[in-house]
Amino acid sequence: MASPAVSVVCVGMAGSGKTTFMQRINSHLHSKKTVPYVLNLDPAVHSVPFDSNIDIRDSINYKEVMKQYNLGPNGGILTSLNLFATKVDQIIALLEKRTAPNPENPSAKPIEHILVDTPGQIEVFVWSASGSILLETLASSFPTVIAYIIDTPRASSTSTFMSNMLYACSILYKTKLPMILVFNKTDVQDAEFVKEWMTDFDKFQEALRKEEESGVFGSEGGVGGFGAGSGYMGSLLNSMSLMLEEFYRHLSVVGVSSMTGDGVDEFFEAVETKRQEFERDYKPELERKKKEREETKANQRDIELGKLMKDMSVSSSGRRERKGPETGPETVSEAEDEEEDDIIKRGLAYGEDNSDLDDDYAEAAADDDNGLSQRYKEALAGSQNAPSDQDNSFTRYLRASGMNLNCNSASELGEVVFHAYTFSTAAWLSLQSVSLITGPSMVVAMLLDETRPASSMEVYFARCLGFNLLTIAVLTVMLTGSIPLTATVAEPVSTEDSDPKAPYALPTLMVTSAFHAASAFYAYTFYATGGQGAFALSVLGNSVLAAIGLWCVLFASSNGKISRRTGADKRTTGFPFANSEAAKKHAGKKAF
Ligand SMILES: Nc1nc2c(ncn2[C@@H]2O[C@H](COP(=O)(O)OP(=O)(O)OP(=O)(O)O)[C@@H](O)[C@H]2O)c(=O)[nH]1
């Protein structure tokens, strides 16, 4: 069987040359006809000089993340990585598919290398939860090697070299993955000196001494910074180099020039060595840890299940003693206990396999009293009749229970008022329209200040208005579904937005209510100035209808203010004066 692809994760400080190095090894592999699979995990990079198969930028817009979450550059990268980490399973599945031999084309060379470029902000990747998730998941599927890229010219002094080594050390212990130190930019400065420093302590001592003598660490009170010239820096570097000797032994060191391609072959040799090391040392350790985690999880599950079963048997036997089978719950807590039992039983019936229960608990489950199962069955039967979440609107609930002839009187009232309102609106408008259509001259004469016959234009407009009002009356009953539009609709409609039978019921209700309110106000202004009785009649009719309409919008629609689930009065959190504290509480409960 072909060995699985090795993934090479490039990390390094900003500007160390990760991207250029990625480009170099990518083109090197292409030239060897072993095409790699490339992942770019740097959401902030403007453009990458290589084609990546998976690019974080394809799914996450870093700038948008910064804007939406009000974050700075590092927070933006971190959040983008977090968002990307939620897709890790899909990414691994894709990688596994791509790196597996193609059964349709067995001669095709499977992918041998997965190259991963990471954000320049090294700590954001290495020390973040999402970075760990990505690395751990990758390592659980593929041999994974960390390539730590170091800018060689910038590591040429003993202090910057040591800083880099300490950073590499922290990454090694954080990721617990095999690591290759890639000393990049060897075209500018050869990396032989670092190899010497890492293998020969005396050479490092010598370099340190030279730097001290040449005043690199500054003179006392001079520019060298804290501890400069006091010998503190020298002795610190000295002891650290001694301490890190053990750490150096775990590393492969290569000098590379991403510009010229020098040392790339050596790098891939190191990758192969580290791959073998991963298989030999890291994989068994990873698997041991995985097994340990699974065992802990299984134990924890058994303990929790045990507790659950114990609670169940205790509570059911306790209740048997407390009350007879016929008696219902007497207190709220008793009712809650009963409900809990139902839930537990339901969970066992549908979700849990009893095979791995402790003997005691399995016995308890088998011995479970008939009363409980009876209640469970009853609860189930009840729940089948009860309206589902989807049907949980005021009017639907009303209808559902109405069909069982157990109509809730308050709900019934809502529906009755709703239909009464729509028909009254239609009747009120029709009444006005009939007088306008049949006796336009009379209506016009009634409204004129002077005594003269109505002009033909006035008659025409009065009749038109009559026809318009008649049209609105017909539309009102049709759009609210008070008269079914097709013979196939057997069920009455509700005022619910989602009710497909009358999607315009609620808007119609609102528009006509507003119309009545406006008409009432307008008629009132005329009545107040002219004192004509016809306007008083209009004020009365329109106000009554507007009030009923508003009542229907508030209490008889799916947006009704009485919570159907909790029975709580939502008027305290809604129209007209929102109670923000109650709303917050409500939202908080939802979040949990
Ligand atoms: N002379 C020389 N310059 C290099 C080499 N590798 C990279 N550079 C230069 O170093 C600079 C930074 O290189 P990048 O590849 O962008 O570095 P990076 O680590 O990806 O940078 P960030 O993504 O910002 O973290 C660029 O100007 C490169 O041209 C090299 O081997 N030799």
The ligand as an ORCA input file, in Angstrom:
! r2SCAN-3c Opt
* xyz 0 1
  N      16.977     37.014     -0.896
  C      15.923     36.276     -0.570
  N      14.775     36.880     -0.278
  C      13.730     36.102      0.057
  C      13.824     34.700      0.092
  N      12.601     34.216      0.476
  C      11.793     35.287      0.633
  N      12.467     36.423      0.376
  C      11.929     37.777      0.473
  O      11.455     38.013      1.752
  C      10.316     38.845      1.734
  C       9.172     38.209      2.485
  O       8.804     37.031      1.822
  P       7.344     36.388      1.964
  O       7.389     35.092      1.253
  O       6.301     37.343      1.592
  O       7.323     36.172      3.523
  P       6.118     35.651      4.396
  O       6.701     34.979      5.572
  O       5.186     34.843      3.578
  O       5.435     36.986      4.808
  P       4.040     37.159      5.548
  O       3.052     36.392      4.742
  O       3.828     38.624      5.553
  O       4.259     36.600      6.887
  C       9.991     39.073      0.266
  O      10.487     40.305     -0.102
  C      10.735     37.969     -0.438
  O      11.160     38.373     -1.722
  C      15.064     34.096     -0.218
  O      15.261     32.887     -0.185
  N      16.077     34.939     -0.541
*
